[in-house]
Structures are given as structure tokens and as C-alpha cells.
Amino acid sequence: MSPFTDPPAVVGHRGAPTRAPQNTPASFLAAAEEGAGWVELDVRRSADDVLVCHHDPVDAEGRPLVEQTAADLAAAGVWTLASVLEALPAGLGVDVEVKNLPGEPDYDPDDDVAAAVAAELVAREGERPWMTSAFNPATVAVLVGRAPQVPAGLLHLAMFGLEAALPYALEQGASVLCPQRGAPGLDAATIARVHDAGLAVFVWTVDDADEARALAADGVDAICTNHPGAIAAALSG
């Protein structure tokens, strides 16, 4: 169940972060204007259990987001997930990455955030192309269980090869494998084996045009980048 109908999709990493503050509507709109068909955003929770878009678990002053209300965070420029989604143009695909790792101040062992994200996307079914993603395999499993109609991706770092990560993705019900650039196995033969297992391949974060073209030639389904305009131009040229 690949979410990508015309691969390789260009995915704006937190939007177009070199043009506007990341994880904000301005950044996502800039990515769309540059030719990205998708954007990726990060979701955490506020002290009052509102889903908010922010990469780090703490703000610029080092205060945990989970200790601040959504209103406090909004005053500091942090948007809620609902308000971001309402601001996006029609047709733009969205990868909602759920941040949930042990050791972070907002670690959510019960995966309530994942359940809330799944409910939000189920309520918006048919609105636009969707996928979810997470580094935590348990979180991926909750996303799959709560929103089986939304493709879910297992993110992994470059220290893990695609073939090593694939069994974990399959075990949790993921339909997308999301390796970091440079991971062993980002070659045509291994990508084909991942496809044969029924999963799409979504690579992050690729900012070099030649690397993007090589990955596209090897058959990846999506390329996440901080420079969506440049990568979109490289892949269309």
C-alpha cells in the first residue's frame, strides 16, 4: 500500500526550511510552490494534550514542550497540527511523523499521541494523500492499528541496512521503509527486494541533486529534502 502514485515523490522536509521557519504553514506552502508533491511534519504534544508541530522536544530556551500549553506554544510560533492541516493547499500529500522516543521529556509509552494522530487522519480521510511515520516500532504498530487505511512508515538511521530494517517494518505492519541517506542497501537490487515485500522506500534527507537522481534511478519511491525546488528540478530534468 504505497502512498506514492507517481514516484519518485519529492517531500519537503518540514516544508522548505531554508525559506521559512520549519513546521509552519509558510514553510509547507513554500515547499508546494517549489514543486514538492508532499511535505513531512513532526508532531508532539503540549501540556494540555494538543497535537503540535515541532521537531525538538524542547523550545529554543530548552523548556520541554510537554510542560507548556498549546496557547503558550502558539505565542512562541508553534502551530497545532489541526491549524497546519487547515492551511495546506489541496492535493499536497502529508507525512505526519510522530515523535516518541524513550529518554525524551514527552515520551509517551502508551502511544496516546499516535492514537490521536490516527484519529485526526481518519477524520480527514480522502482530504489529501496521507502517510504516518515514526522511529519507534511500537508507535508504528499503533498507527497501523488505529488507522489501517493510512500507510505507515518505519524510520531508521543510516547505521541500519534496508535488509536489516525490513523485518521490523513488516512485523509492525508498515507499508513504507524510511531509511536515512547513506544506509546500506540503497541500491537497485535491495530496493527491488523491499518492493517485492510490498513496501515503498522513502529516503531522508537528500539535498544533493546527483544523489537524488541516482536514488531515483535505483527505484526509490520518495525523496525527502530540505531543498524541494532544487530536487524537483533535478528529477524533472
C-alpha positions in Angstrom: 0.0 0.0 0.0 2.3 2.7 -1.3 1.0 6.3 -0.8 3.1 7.5 -3.8 1.2 7.3 -7.1 3.9 9.0 -9.2 7.3 8.1 -7.8 9.8 9.4 -7.0 7.8 11.9 -4.9 9.6 15.0 -3.7 8.9 15.5 0.0 9.7 18.9 1.7 11.5 18.1 4.9 9.5 20.1 7.5 8.5 22.1 4.4 11.1 24.3 2.8 13.1 25.1 5.9 15.6 27.4 4.1 12.8 29.7 3.0 10.6 29.8 6.1 10.5 28.5 9.7 10.2 24.7 9.6 7.0 23.0 10.6 4.9 26.1 9.8 2.3 26.7 7.1 4.7 29.2 5.5 7.3 26.5 5.1 4.9 24.0 3.8 3.4 26.4 1.3 6.9 27.3 0.1 7.6 23.6 -0.5 4.5 23.3 -2.6 5.4 26.4 -4.6 8.8 24.9 -5.3 7.2 21.7 -6.7 7.1 19.3 -3.8 4.1 16.9 -4.0 4.5 16.1 -0.3 5.7 17.6 2.9 6.9 16.0 6.1 6.0 17.4 9.6 6.7 16.5 13.2 4.1 16.0 15.9 4.5 16.2 19.6 2.0 17.1 22.5 1.5 20.1 24.7 0.9 20.1 28.4 -2.9 20.2 27.6 -2.6 17.2 25.2 -2.9 19.2 22.0 -1.0 17.9 19.0 1.6 20.5 17.9 4.1 20.6 15.1 7.7 20.8 16.4 10.8 18.7 15.8 12.7 19.0 19.0 11.2 18.0 22.4 12.2 21.4 23.8 11.8 25.0 22.7 14.6 27.5 21.9 15.1 28.1 25.6 15.4 24.4 26.4 11.9 24.2 28.0 10.1 20.9 27.2 7.1 21.4 25.0 5.1 19.0 27.1 5.3 21.4 30.0 3.7 24.3 28.1 0.1 24.7 26.9 -0.8 25.0 23.3 -1.6 28.6 23.8 1.8 29.3 25.3 3.4 27.5 22.4 1.3 29.3 19.8 2.5 32.6 21.2 6.1 31.3 20.5 5.2 30.4 17.0 4.5 26.7 17.4 1.4 25.6 15.4 -1.1 23.0 16.2 -1.4 20.1 13.8 -5.1 20.9 13.1 -4.3 24.5 12.2 -1.4 23.5 10.0 -3.5 21.0 8.1 -6.3 23.5 7.5 -3.7 25.9 5.9 -2.3 23.5 3.3 -3.2 23.6 -0.3 -5.5 20.9 -1.7 -3.7 17.8 -3.1 -0.5 18.3 -1.1 0.5 14.9 0.5 1.5 15.0 4.1 3.7 12.6 6.1 2.9 13.0 9.8 5.9 11.9 11.8 5.1 11.0 15.4 8.0 11.9 17.7 8.1 9.3 20.6 11.4 8.1 21.8 12.4 6.9 25.3 14.5 9.4 27.2 12.8 12.5 25.7 10.7 14.6 28.1 7.5 13.9 26.2 8.0 10.1 25.8 4.6 8.6 25.6 4.8 4.9 26.5 1.0 4.4 26.0 1.2 6.0 22.5 -1.7 8.3 23.1 -0.2 10.8 20.7 -0.1 8.2 17.9 -3.7 7.3 18.6 -4.7 10.9 18.5 -2.8 11.4 15.2 -4.5 8.4 13.7 -7.9 9.7 14.8 -7.2 13.1 13.2 -6.2 11.5 9.9 -9.1 9.0 9.9 -11.5 12.0 10.3 -9.8 13.6 7.3 -9.8 10.5 5.1 -10.0 11.5 1.4 -8.9 15.1 2.1 -5.4 14.6 0.6 -2.7 11.8 0.4 -1.5 10.8 3.8 1.1 8.7 5.5 2.5 8.5 9.0 5.9 7.6 10.2 7.9 7.0 13.4 11.3 5.8 14.6 9.7 3.8 17.4 8.4 0.5 16.1 5.7 0.3 18.8 4.4 3.7 17.7 4.3 2.5 14.1 2.2 -0.5 15.2 -0.3 1.8 17.0 -0.5 4.0 13.9 -1.2 0.9 11.7 -3.8 -0.5 14.2 -5.7 2.8 14.7 -5.6 3.9 11.0 -5.0 0.8 8.8 -6.1 2.8 5.7 -3.2 5.3 6.2 0.2 3.9 5.0 2.7 4.0 7.9 6.5 4.2 7.6 9.3 2.9 9.9 12.1 5.4 10.0 15.7 4.2 10.6 19.1 5.6 10.7 21.9 5.0 8.2 23.7 2.6 10.6 21.0 0.0 9.7 20.8 -1.6 6.3 17.5 -1.9 4.5 17.5 -5.7 4.7 18.1 -5.5 8.5 15.3 -3.0 9.0 12.8 -4.7 6.7 11.7 -7.5 9.1 10.9 -4.9 11.8 8.9 -2.9 9.4 6.9 -5.9 8.3 6.4 -7.1 11.8 4.7 -3.7 12.8 2.6 -3.6 9.6 4.4 -0.7 8.0 4.0 -0.2 4.3 6.9 2.2 3.8 10.5 1.7 4.8 12.2 5.1 5.6 16.0 4.8 5.6 18.3 7.7 6.2 20.5 8.6 3.2 23.7 6.5 3.1 22.1 3.4 4.7 23.4 0.1 3.3 21.1 -1.3 0.7 20.2 1.8 -1.1 20.8 0.1 -4.4 18.5 -1.1 -7.2 18.7 -4.8 -6.2 17.9 -4.3 -2.5 15.2 -1.7 -3.2 13.6 -4.2 -5.6 13.5 -6.8 -2.7 11.8 -4.2 -0.5 9.3 -3.6 -3.2 8.8 -7.4 -3.6 8.0 -7.5 0.1 5.2 -4.9 -0.5 6.9 -1.8 0.9 7.7 1.5 -0.6 11.1 3.2 0.0 11.2 6.8 1.3 14.8 8.2 1.8 15.7 11.2 4.0 17.2 13.8 3.9 18.7 14.2 0.4 19.9 17.7 -0.6 22.3 16.8 -3.4 20.9 16.7 -7.0 23.2 14.0 -8.3 22.4 11.8 -5.3 18.7 12.3 -5.8 18.9 11.3 -9.5 20.9 8.2 -8.6 18.3 7.2 -6.0 15.5 7.8 -8.4 17.3 5.6 -11.0 17.6 2.8 -8.4 13.8 2.9 -7.8 13.1 4.7 -4.6 9.5 5.9 -4.2 10.1 9.2 -2.3 13.0 11.6 -1.6 12.7 13.9 1.4 14.8 17.1 1.1 15.4 20.5 2.7 15.6 21.9 -0.9 12.5 20.7 -2.6 12.7 23.1 -5.5 16.3 22.0 -6.5 15.5 18.3 -6.1 12.2 18.6 -8.0 14.1 20.4 -10.9 16.8 17.7 -10.8 14.4 14.9 -11.1 12.3 16.5 -13.8 15.3 17.5 -16.0 
